[in-house]
Amino acid sequence: MEEFLRALLPRCLPAGRAFSVHPFQGKDDLLKKLESRLRAFAGRAPDSSRIVVLVDRDNDDCVQLKRRLEQIAATCGLPTRTRARANWQAANRIAIEELEAWYFGDWQAVRAAYPKAALSNKERHRDPDAIVGGTWELLERVLQRGGYFKGGIRKLELARKIGVNFEPRRCSSRSFRNFYDVIMEAAA
């Protein structure tokens, strides 16, 4: 996710808007360390700063995961986009089911990076957020049919190559749209 965001965000944000990505070693690590990180942010960041927490849903219940993220932010005294609407400092967003679903949402970006990748009409990709059972595994199978990643998908390479071609306005994933909308709101 870090590599994808580093490839995508510089092209999306208005000139003069800065961002930083603070990766964790997976969702468990993020959930374990998030409160201390948000407390540090709340104690030193100007009111105009915004933090967006982005995590894969994986197999978690989306409502419970969002509630947990919202509670952590509230414990740290940070008004969230969900609760404060106008004067928020933190927004919690969830990639449904995981980042790779977003790639299915902008298949043109995948094809720009991997021209021989093809989806059949019967594949379960039309609604990227409805793919169940592992979006990265499905993506790996599709790419391998095109002759790529025979030894297994290389997620960092994939994120970089797709991220530079990814066009937010093309992406049909609702979870990506929710993430992108809050990024644009924060940058405004």
C-alpha positions as CSV (number, residue, x, y, z in Angstrom):
1,M,0.0,0.0,0.0
2,E,2.9,2.4,0.8
3,E,4.4,2.0,-2.7
4,F,1.0,2.5,-4.3
5,L,0.3,5.7,-2.4
6,R,3.8,7.1,-3.1
7,A,3.2,6.5,-6.8
8,L,-0.4,7.8,-6.8
9,L,-0.6,10.8,-4.4
10,P,2.0,13.1,-5.9
11,R,-0.1,13.1,-9.1
12,C,-3.4,13.7,-7.3
13,L,-2.6,16.4,-4.8
14,P,-2.6,20.1,-5.6
15,A,0.8,21.8,-5.9
16,G,2.2,22.8,-2.5
17,R,0.4,20.0,-0.6
18,A,2.7,17.7,1.2
19,F,2.0,14.2,2.5
20,S,3.8,11.4,4.3
21,V,3.1,7.7,4.5
22,H,3.7,5.9,7.7
23,P,3.7,2.2,7.0
24,F,3.1,-0.5,9.6
25,Q,3.9,-4.2,9.4
26,G,0.4,-5.2,8.6
27,K,-3.0,-4.5,10.1
28,D,-2.2,-6.1,13.5
29,D,0.8,-3.9,13.9
30,L,-1.2,-0.8,12.9
31,L,-4.0,-1.6,15.4
32,K,-1.4,-2.2,18.2
33,K,0.5,1.0,17.6
34,L,-2.2,3.4,16.2
35,E,-3.3,4.9,19.5
36,S,0.3,6.0,20.5
37,R,0.9,7.3,17.0
38,L,-2.3,9.3,17.0
39,R,-1.6,10.7,20.5
40,A,1.7,12.0,19.3
41,F,0.1,13.5,16.2
42,A,-2.7,15.1,18.3
43,G,-0.1,16.7,20.7
44,R,2.0,18.4,18.1
45,A,0.2,18.8,14.8
46,P,-1.4,22.1,13.7
47,D,-5.2,22.1,13.4
48,S,-4.9,22.4,9.7
49,S,-3.2,19.0,9.5
50,R,-5.1,15.9,8.5
51,I,-4.3,12.2,9.0
52,V,-5.9,9.5,7.0
53,V,-5.7,5.9,8.3
54,L,-6.0,3.4,5.6
55,V,-6.3,-0.3,6.3
56,D,-7.3,-3.5,4.4
57,R,-10.6,-5.0,5.6
58,D,-9.3,-8.5,4.8
59,N,-11.8,-10.8,6.5
60,D,-12.8,-8.4,9.3
61,D,-16.3,-7.1,9.8
62,C,-16.2,-3.6,8.2
63,V,-18.5,-2.0,10.7
64,Q,-16.6,-3.3,13.7
65,L,-13.2,-2.4,12.2
66,K,-14.4,1.2,11.4
67,R,-15.9,1.5,14.9
68,R,-12.5,0.4,16.4
69,L,-10.6,2.9,14.4
70,E,-13.0,5.7,15.3
71,Q,-12.8,4.8,19.0
72,I,-9.0,4.9,18.9
73,A,-9.1,8.4,17.3
74,A,-11.7,9.6,19.9
75,T,-9.6,8.3,22.7
76,C,-6.7,10.5,21.4
77,G,-9.0,13.5,21.2
78,L,-9.0,13.7,17.4
79,P,-12.2,14.7,15.7
80,T,-12.9,12.3,12.9
81,R,-14.4,12.8,9.4
82,T,-17.2,10.4,10.4
83,R,-18.1,12.3,13.7
84,A,-17.1,15.9,13.1
85,R,-17.8,16.2,9.4
86,A,-16.5,19.8,9.0
87,N,-13.5,20.3,11.4
88,W,-12.0,16.8,11.3
89,Q,-8.4,15.9,11.9
90,A,-8.5,12.2,11.3
91,A,-10.3,10.0,8.8
92,N,-10.5,6.3,8.8
93,R,-10.8,4.5,5.5
94,I,-10.9,0.8,4.7
95,A,-9.9,-0.9,1.5
96,I,-12.5,-3.5,0.7
97,E,-11.3,-6.4,0.7
98,E,-7.7,-5.3,0.2
99,L,-5.7,-2.9,-1.9
100,E,-5.6,-5.2,-4.9
101,A,-9.4,-4.8,-5.3
102,W,-8.7,-1.2,-6.2
103,Y,-6.5,-2.4,-9.1
104,F,-9.5,-4.3,-10.5
105,G,-11.4,-1.0,-10.3
106,D,-9.0,0.7,-12.8
107,W,-8.2,-2.2,-15.1
108,Q,-6.7,0.2,-17.6
109,A,-3.9,1.0,-15.1
110,V,-3.2,-2.7,-14.8
111,R,-3.2,-3.1,-18.6
112,A,-0.8,-0.2,-19.0
113,A,1.6,-1.9,-16.6
114,Y,0.9,-5.4,-17.8
115,P,-0.4,-5.3,-21.4
116,K,-1.0,-9.0,-21.7
117,A,-3.3,-9.2,-18.6
118,A,-6.8,-10.0,-19.6
119,L,-10.1,-10.6,-17.8
120,S,-12.7,-12.9,-19.1
121,N,-16.3,-11.7,-19.2
122,K,-17.3,-14.2,-16.6
123,E,-14.6,-13.2,-14.0
124,R,-15.9,-11.9,-10.7
125,H,-14.3,-8.4,-11.0
126,R,-17.1,-6.2,-12.1
127,D,-17.6,-4.8,-8.6
128,P,-14.1,-4.8,-7.2
129,D,-15.4,-4.4,-3.6
130,A,-17.5,-7.6,-4.0
131,I,-14.5,-9.8,-4.8
132,V,-14.2,-12.4,-2.0
133,G,-11.7,-15.0,-1.3
134,G,-8.6,-13.0,-1.9
135,T,-8.2,-10.2,-4.4
136,W,-4.5,-10.5,-4.6
137,E,-4.8,-14.2,-5.3
138,L,-7.3,-13.5,-8.1
139,L,-5.0,-10.8,-9.5
140,E,-2.0,-13.1,-9.4
141,R,-3.9,-15.8,-11.4
142,V,-5.0,-13.3,-14.0
143,L,-1.5,-11.9,-14.4
144,Q,0.0,-15.4,-14.5
145,R,-2.3,-16.3,-17.4
146,G,-0.9,-13.3,-19.2
147,G,2.7,-14.6,-18.6
148,Y,3.6,-12.4,-15.6
149,F,4.8,-13.4,-12.1
150,K,5.2,-17.1,-12.8
151,G,7.2,-17.4,-9.6
152,G,4.6,-15.5,-7.6
153,I,3.3,-12.0,-7.5
154,R,5.8,-9.3,-6.4
155,K,3.5,-6.8,-4.6
156,L,5.9,-3.9,-4.4
157,E,6.7,-4.0,-8.1
158,L,3.0,-4.3,-8.8
159,A,2.1,-1.4,-6.6
160,R,4.7,0.9,-8.2
161,K,3.8,0.0,-11.8
162,I,0.1,0.2,-11.3
163,G,0.2,3.3,-9.1
164,V,1.9,5.4,-11.7
165,N,-0.8,4.5,-14.2
166,F,-3.8,4.6,-11.8
167,E,-6.4,7.2,-12.6
168,P,-8.7,7.9,-9.6
169,R,-11.6,9.1,-11.7
170,R,-11.7,5.7,-13.6
171,C,-11.7,3.6,-10.5
172,S,-15.0,1.8,-9.9
173,S,-14.2,0.7,-6.3
174,R,-16.5,2.4,-3.8
175,S,-13.9,1.9,-1.1
176,F,-11.3,3.6,-3.2
177,R,-13.7,6.5,-4.0
178,N,-14.3,7.0,-0.3
179,F,-10.5,7.1,0.3
180,Y,-9.9,9.4,-2.6
181,D,-12.7,11.8,-1.7
182,V,-11.3,12.3,1.8
183,I,-7.8,12.8,0.4
184,M,-9.2,15.6,-1.9
185,E,-11.2,17.1,1.0
186,A,-8.1,17.2,3.2
187,A,-6.0,18.8,0.4
188,A,-8.6,21.5,-0.3
